Amino acid sequence: MHSASPRPLAGIRVVEIAGGIAGAYCGRLLADVGASVTTLLGAAQAGRTSAETDIDRLYDAYLAAGK
Protein backbone atom coordinates (compact mmCIF):
# COMPACT_ATOMS: atom_id res chain seq x y z
CA MET A 1 0.00 0.00 0.00
CA HIS A 2 1.11 3.53 -0.71
CA SER A 3 1.22 5.95 2.17
CA ALA A 4 -1.03 8.97 1.83
CA SER A 5 0.87 11.99 0.60
CA PRO A 6 0.50 15.21 2.59
CA ARG A 7 -2.09 17.66 1.40
CA PRO A 8 -0.57 20.52 -0.63
CA LEU A 9 -1.55 23.29 1.81
CA ALA A 10 -1.09 21.36 5.07
CA GLY A 11 0.29 23.70 7.71
CA ILE A 12 -0.91 26.88 5.95
CA ARG A 13 -3.33 29.12 7.86
CA VAL A 14 -5.87 31.23 5.97
CA VAL A 15 -8.21 33.91 7.32
CA GLU A 16 -11.34 34.24 5.21
CA ILE A 17 -12.74 37.77 5.45
CA ALA A 18 -14.58 37.87 2.14
CA GLY A 19 -18.31 38.23 2.10
CA GLY A 20 -20.54 36.42 -0.30
CA ILE A 21 -20.54 33.12 -2.05
CA ALA A 22 -17.27 33.49 -3.98
CA GLY A 23 -15.20 34.07 -0.84
CA ALA A 24 -16.86 31.22 1.03
CA TYR A 25 -16.31 28.87 -1.91
CA CYS A 26 -12.62 29.81 -2.16
CA GLY A 27 -12.24 29.17 1.57
CA ARG A 28 -13.86 25.76 1.09
CA LEU A 29 -11.47 24.90 -1.74
CA LEU A 30 -8.45 25.90 0.34
CA ALA A 31 -9.71 23.79 3.26
CA ASP A 32 -10.21 20.84 0.91
CA VAL A 33 -6.51 20.89 -0.02
CA GLY A 34 -5.31 21.07 3.56
CA ALA A 35 -5.27 24.72 4.64
CA SER A 36 -6.56 25.61 8.09
CA VAL A 37 -9.27 28.19 7.30
CA THR A 38 -10.70 30.58 9.88
CA THR A 39 -13.77 32.54 8.80
CA LEU A 40 -14.46 36.02 10.14
CA LEU A 41 -18.09 37.01 9.80
CA GLY A 42 -19.38 40.54 9.54
CA ALA A 43 -22.13 41.80 11.85
CA ALA A 44 -24.86 41.03 9.30
CA GLN A 45 -23.66 37.46 8.78
CA ALA A 46 -22.93 36.74 12.44
CA GLY A 47 -26.43 37.77 13.46
CA ARG A 48 -28.01 35.32 11.05
CA THR A 49 -29.28 32.44 13.15
CA SER A 50 -31.04 30.29 10.58
CA ALA A 51 -31.21 29.91 6.85
CA GLU A 52 -34.40 30.64 4.98
CA THR A 53 -34.91 27.22 3.40
CA ASP A 54 -33.54 23.69 3.55
CA ILE A 55 -31.48 24.42 0.43
CA ASP A 56 -29.94 27.47 2.15
CA ARG A 57 -29.02 25.34 5.16
CA LEU A 58 -27.43 22.67 2.96
CA TYR A 59 -25.52 25.28 1.00
CA ASP A 60 -24.27 26.97 4.19
CA ALA A 61 -23.17 23.60 5.59
CA TYR A 62 -21.34 22.76 2.36
CA LEU A 63 -19.44 26.05 2.33
CA ALA A 64 -18.59 25.83 6.05
CA ALA A 65 -17.19 22.28 5.85
CA GLY A 66 -13.56 22.04 6.84
CA LYS A 67 -13.45 25.49 8.39
N, CA, C and O atoms as CSV, one atom per row, in Angstrom:
chain,resi,resn,atom,element,x,y,z
A,1,MET,N,N,0.836,-1.184,0.000
A,1,MET,CA,C,0.000,0.000,0.000
A,1,MET,C,C,0.880,1.245,0.000
A,1,MET,O,O,1.948,1.275,0.610
A,2,HIS,N,N,0.414,2.247,-0.684
A,2,HIS,CA,C,1.109,3.528,-0.710
A,2,HIS,C,C,0.663,4.358,0.481
A,2,HIS,O,O,-0.511,4.353,0.853
A,3,SER,N,N,1.610,5.068,1.073
A,3,SER,CA,C,1.217,5.952,2.166
A,3,SER,C,C,0.583,7.209,1.577
A,3,SER,O,O,0.943,7.652,0.486
A,4,ALA,N,N,-0.344,7.762,2.303
A,4,ALA,CA,C,-1.032,8.969,1.830
A,4,ALA,C,C,-0.050,10.134,1.801
A,4,ALA,O,O,0.667,10.380,2.771
A,5,SER,N,N,-0.026,10.837,0.694
A,5,SER,CA,C,0.866,11.995,0.600
A,5,SER,C,C,0.239,13.167,1.347
A,5,SER,O,O,-0.985,13.254,1.446
A,6,PRO,N,N,1.060,14.061,1.866
A,6,PRO,CA,C,0.498,15.209,2.589
A,6,PRO,C,C,-0.296,16.106,1.641
A,6,PRO,O,O,-0.006,16.199,0.448
A,7,ARG,N,N,-1.284,16.747,2.200
A,7,ARG,CA,C,-2.094,17.659,1.400
A,7,ARG,C,C,-1.255,18.870,1.035
A,7,ARG,O,O,-0.424,19.296,1.837
A,8,PRO,N,N,-1.442,19.437,-0.145
A,8,PRO,CA,C,-0.574,20.516,-0.627
A,8,PRO,C,C,-0.488,21.739,0.291
A,8,PRO,O,O,0.572,22.358,0.384
A,9,LEU,N,N,-1.568,22.093,0.961
A,9,LEU,CA,C,-1.550,23.289,1.806
A,9,LEU,C,C,-1.543,22.964,3.300
A,9,LEU,O,O,-1.883,23.816,4.121
A,10,ALA,N,N,-1.160,21.745,3.653
A,10,ALA,CA,C,-1.092,21.361,5.066
A,10,ALA,C,C,-0.117,22.288,5.788
A,10,ALA,O,O,0.994,22.528,5.316
A,11,GLY,N,N,-0.545,22.799,6.926
A,11,GLY,CA,C,0.288,23.704,7.709
A,11,GLY,C,C,0.108,25.178,7.375
A,11,GLY,O,O,0.663,26.034,8.063
A,12,ILE,N,N,-0.648,25.488,6.342
A,12,ILE,CA,C,-0.914,26.884,5.948
A,12,ILE,C,C,-2.192,27.338,6.637
A,12,ILE,O,O,-3.194,26.623,6.648
A,13,ARG,N,N,-2.145,28.537,7.211
A,13,ARG,CA,C,-3.334,29.115,7.857
A,13,ARG,C,C,-3.878,30.237,6.985
A,13,ARG,O,O,-3.126,31.073,6.483
A,14,VAL,N,N,-5.191,30.242,6.814
A,14,VAL,CA,C,-5.870,31.228,5.969
A,14,VAL,C,C,-6.977,31.869,6.790
A,14,VAL,O,O,-7.712,31.178,7.497
A,15,VAL,N,N,-7.098,33.191,6.698
A,15,VAL,CA,C,-8.213,33.907,7.320
A,15,VAL,C,C,-9.131,34.367,6.195
A,15,VAL,O,O,-8.733,35.144,5.327
A,16,GLU,N,N,-10.348,33.882,6.226
A,16,GLU,CA,C,-11.337,34.242,5.210
A,16,GLU,C,C,-12.141,35.430,5.723
A,16,GLU,O,O,-12.875,35.319,6.705
A,17,ILE,N,N,-11.995,36.574,5.044
A,17,ILE,CA,C,-12.736,37.772,5.451
A,17,ILE,C,C,-13.683,38.237,4.348
A,17,ILE,O,O,-14.356,39.259,4.488
A,18,ALA,N,N,-13.730,37.493,3.268
A,18,ALA,CA,C,-14.578,37.865,2.135
A,18,ALA,C,C,-16.043,37.614,2.468
A,18,ALA,O,O,-16.375,36.667,3.182
A,19,GLY,N,N,-16.889,38.444,1.959
A,19,GLY,CA,C,-18.311,38.232,2.104
A,19,GLY,C,C,-18.862,37.660,0.814
A,19,GLY,O,O,-18.303,37.895,-0.258
A,20,GLY,N,N,-19.905,36.943,0.899
A,20,GLY,CA,C,-20.542,36.417,-0.297
A,20,GLY,C,C,-20.120,35.002,-0.626
A,20,GLY,O,O,-19.290,34.392,0.048
A,21,ILE,N,N,-20.721,34.511,-1.678
A,21,ILE,CA,C,-20.543,33.119,-2.053
A,21,ILE,C,C,-19.142,32.845,-2.582
A,21,ILE,O,O,-18.563,31.809,-2.255
A,22,ALA,N,N,-18.583,33.734,-3.382
A,22,ALA,CA,C,-17.269,33.486,-3.983
A,22,ALA,C,C,-16.192,33.315,-2.913
A,22,ALA,O,O,-15.370,32.403,-3.003
A,23,GLY,N,N,-16.189,34.174,-1.914
A,23,GLY,CA,C,-15.196,34.073,-0.844
A,23,GLY,C,C,-15.359,32.801,-0.036
A,23,GLY,O,O,-14.373,32.148,0.303
A,24,ALA,N,N,-16.598,32.444,0.274
A,24,ALA,CA,C,-16.865,31.223,1.033
A,24,ALA,C,C,-16.443,29.992,0.240
A,24,ALA,O,O,-15.910,29.039,0.808
A,25,TYR,N,N,-16.680,30.006,-1.068
A,25,TYR,CA,C,-16.308,28.875,-1.906
A,25,TYR,C,C,-14.784,28.746,-1.993
A,25,TYR,O,O,-14.255,27.637,-1.932
A,26,CYS,N,N,-14.089,29.851,-2.133
A,26,CYS,CA,C,-12.621,29.808,-2.161
A,26,CYS,C,C,-12.072,29.266,-0.844
A,26,CYS,O,O,-11.134,28.469,-0.841
A,27,GLY,N,N,-12.649,29.694,0.262
A,27,GLY,CA,C,-12.238,29.166,1.566
A,27,GLY,C,C,-12.461,27.670,1.646
A,27,GLY,O,O,-11.629,26.947,2.192
A,28,ARG,N,N,-13.569,27.201,1.112
A,28,ARG,CA,C,-13.861,25.761,1.094
A,28,ARG,C,C,-12.823,25.012,0.273
A,28,ARG,O,O,-12.347,23.955,0.687
A,29,LEU,N,N,-12.468,25.556,-0.896
A,29,LEU,CA,C,-11.473,24.899,-1.739
A,29,LEU,C,C,-10.118,24.826,-1.046
A,29,LEU,O,O,-9.438,23.802,-1.115
A,30,LEU,N,N,-9.726,25.905,-0.383
A,30,LEU,CA,C,-8.453,25.905,0.343
A,30,LEU,C,C,-8.468,24.887,1.478
A,30,LEU,O,O,-7.472,24.202,1.710
A,31,ALA,N,N,-9.592,24.783,2.187
A,31,ALA,CA,C,-9.711,23.794,3.260
A,31,ALA,C,C,-9.644,22.375,2.703
A,31,ALA,O,O,-9.080,21.482,3.334
A,32,ASP,N,N,-10.216,22.171,1.529
A,32,ASP,CA,C,-10.206,20.844,0.911
A,32,ASP,C,C,-8.797,20.365,0.580
A,32,ASP,O,O,-8.544,19.161,0.570
A,33,VAL,N,N,-7.878,21.288,0.310
A,33,VAL,CA,C,-6.507,20.889,-0.024
A,33,VAL,C,C,-5.554,21.046,1.161
A,33,VAL,O,O,-4.335,21.050,0.991
A,34,GLY,N,N,-6.120,21.175,2.363
A,34,GLY,CA,C,-5.310,21.075,3.563
A,34,GLY,C,C,-5.086,22.327,4.376
A,34,GLY,O,O,-4.552,22.239,5.481
A,35,ALA,N,N,-5.470,23.491,3.881
A,35,ALA,CA,C,-5.267,24.720,4.642
A,35,ALA,C,C,-6.196,24.756,5.853
A,35,ALA,O,O,-7.302,24.217,5.820
A,36,SER,N,N,-5.732,25.393,6.910
A,36,SER,CA,C,-6.563,25.614,8.086
A,36,SER,C,C,-7.240,26.971,7.897
A,36,SER,O,O,-6.584,28.010,7.980
A,37,VAL,N,N,-8.544,26.966,7.645
A,37,VAL,CA,C,-9.273,28.185,7.295
A,37,VAL,C,C,-10.088,28.668,8.485
A,37,VAL,O,O,-10.871,27.914,9.062
A,38,THR,N,N,-9.897,29.929,8.843
A,38,THR,CA,C,-10.697,30.582,9.878
A,38,THR,C,C,-11.550,31.644,9.197
A,38,THR,O,O,-11.031,32.486,8.465
A,39,THR,N,N,-12.849,31.606,9.435
A,39,THR,CA,C,-13.775,32.543,8.801
A,39,THR,C,C,-14.160,33.640,9.781
A,39,THR,O,O,-14.595,33.365,10.899
A,40,LEU,N,N,-13.998,34.879,9.354
A,40,LEU,CA,C,-14.459,36.021,10.142
A,40,LEU,C,C,-15.742,36.534,9.508
A,40,LEU,O,O,-15.770,36.881,8.327
A,41,LEU,N,N,-16.798,36.577,10.299
A,41,LEU,CA,C,-18.093,37.013,9.797
A,41,LEU,C,C,-18.346,38.458,10.173
A,41,LEU,O,O,-17.986,38.903,11.262
A,42,GLY,N,N,-18.970,39.186,9.260
A,42,GLY,CA,C,-19.380,40.544,9.544
A,42,GLY,C,C,-20.601,40.539,10.450
A,42,GLY,O,O,-21.178,39.482,10.708
A,43,ALA,N,N,-20.994,41.698,10.929
A,43,ALA,CA,C,-22.128,41.796,11.854
A,43,ALA,C,C,-23.416,41.245,11.239
A,43,ALA,O,O,-24.200,40.589,11.925
A,44,ALA,N,N,-23.635,41.509,9.950
A,44,ALA,CA,C,-24.856,41.035,9.297
A,44,ALA,C,C,-24.873,39.512,9.192
A,44,ALA,O,O,-25.921,38.890,9.364
A,45,GLN,N,N,-23.726,38.915,8.912
A,45,GLN,CA,C,-23.656,37.462,8.780
A,45,GLN,C,C,-23.680,36.787,10.140
A,45,GLN,O,O,-24.316,35.744,10.298
A,46,ALA,N,N,-23.006,37.355,11.118
A,46,ALA,CA,C,-22.926,36.738,12.441
A,46,ALA,C,C,-24.284,36.720,13.120
A,46,ALA,O,O,-24.569,35.809,13.898
A,47,GLY,N,N,-25.121,37.699,12.846
A,47,GLY,CA,C,-26.435,37.770,13.461
A,47,GLY,C,C,-27.447,36.823,12.846
A,47,GLY,O,O,-28.539,36.638,13.384
A,48,ARG,N,N,-27.096,36.236,11.742
A,48,ARG,CA,C,-28.008,35.319,11.051
A,48,ARG,C,C,-28.040,33.996,11.805
A,48,ARG,O,O,-27.023,33.309,11.902
A,49,THR,N,N,-29.185,33.644,12.328
A,49,THR,CA,C,-29.276,32.441,13.151
A,49,THR,C,C,-29.778,31.233,12.383
A,49,THR,O,O,-29.459,30.102,12.750
A,50,SER,N,N,-30.549,31.439,11.333
A,50,SER,CA,C,-31.037,30.285,10.580
A,50,SER,C,C,-31.191,30.668,9.118
A,50,SER,O,O,-31.447,31.824,8.779
A,51,ALA,N,N,-31.034,29.696,8.288
A,51,ALA,CA,C,-31.207,29.909,6.854
A,51,ALA,C,C,-32.700,29.919,6.525
A,51,ALA,O,O,-33.528,29.409,7.279
A,52,GLU,N,N,-33.006,30.503,5.402
A,52,GLU,CA,C,-34.401,30.644,4.979
A,52,GLU,C,C,-35.043,29.301,4.635
A,52,GLU,O,O,-36.168,29.026,5.052
A,53,THR,N,N,-34.340,28.471,3.883
A,53,THR,CA,C,-34.913,27.216,3.401
A,53,THR,C,C,-33.948,26.065,3.664
A,53,THR,O,O,-32.811,26.275,4.086
A,54,ASP,N,N,-34.413,24.856,3.410
A,54,ASP,CA,C,-33.545,23.692,3.547
A,54,ASP,C,C,-32.354,23.776,2.602
A,54,ASP,O,O,-31.246,23.385,2.968
A,55,ILE,N,N,-32.569,24.278,1.400
A,55,ILE,CA,C,-31.475,24.420,0.429
A,55,ILE,C,C,-30.437,25.399,0.967
A,55,ILE,O,O,-29.238,25.147,0.846
A,56,ASP,N,N,-30.875,26.517,1.562
A,56,ASP,CA,C,-29.939,27.475,2.147
A,56,ASP,C,C,-29.112,26.823,3.245
A,56,ASP,O,O,-27.906,27.054,3.332
A,57,ARG,N,N,-29.742,26.018,4.075
A,57,ARG,CA,C,-29.022,25.338,5.158
A,57,ARG,C,C,-27.994,24.361,4.608
A,57,ARG,O,O,-26.872,24.292,5.109
A,58,LEU,N,N,-28.366,23.608,3.584
A,58,LEU,CA,C,-27.435,22.668,2.962
A,58,LEU,C,C,-26.257,23.400,2.324
A,58,LEU,O,O,-25.108,22.974,2.441
A,59,TYR,N,N,-26.557,24.496,1.654
A,59,TYR,CA,C,-25.515,25.284,1.000
A,59,TYR,C,C,-24.566,25.881,2.035
A,59,TYR,O,O,-23.350,25.852,1.847
A,60,ASP,N,N,-25.104,26.417,3.114
A,60,ASP,CA,C,-24.271,26.969,4.192
A,60,ASP,C,C,-23.390,25.888,4.797
A,60,ASP,O,O,-22.212,26.124,5.068
A,61,ALA,N,N,-23.952,24.705,5.011
A,61,ALA,CA,C,-23.175,23.599,5.586
A,61,ALA,C,C,-22.071,23.164,4.632
A,61,ALA,O,O,-20.963,22.852,5.069
A,62,TYR,N,N,-22.360,23.140,3.345
A,62,TYR,CA,C,-21.344,22.761,2.359
A,62,TYR,C,C,-20.185,23.748,2.370
A,62,TYR,O,O,-19.022,23.343,2.377
A,63,LEU,N,N,-20.493,25.034,2.371
A,63,LEU,CA,C,-19.444,26.048,2.333
A,63,LEU,C,C,-18.661,26.127,3.640
A,63,LEU,O,O,-17.499,26.534,3.637
A,64,ALA,N,N,-19.274,25.747,4.744
A,64,ALA,CA,C,-18.592,25.827,6.047
A,64,ALA,C,C,-17.761,24.576,6.363
A,64,ALA,O,O,-16.991,24.575,7.323
A,65,ALA,N,N,-17.909,23.527,5.573
A,65,ALA,CA,C,-17.186,22.283,5.849
A,65,ALA,C,C,-15.683,22.508,5.814
A,65,ALA,O,O,-15.158,23.173,4.921
A,66,GLY,N,N,-15.016,21.951,6.781
A,66,GLY,CA,C,-13.561,22.040,6.844
A,66,GLY,C,C,-13.032,23.328,7.422
A,66,GLY,O,O,-11.818,23.523,7.478
A,67,LYS,N,N,-13.896,24.200,7.848
A,67,LYS,CA,C,-13.452,25.492,8.387
A,67,LYS,C,C,-13.629,25.511,9.879
A,67,LYS,O,O,-13.315,26.510,10.525
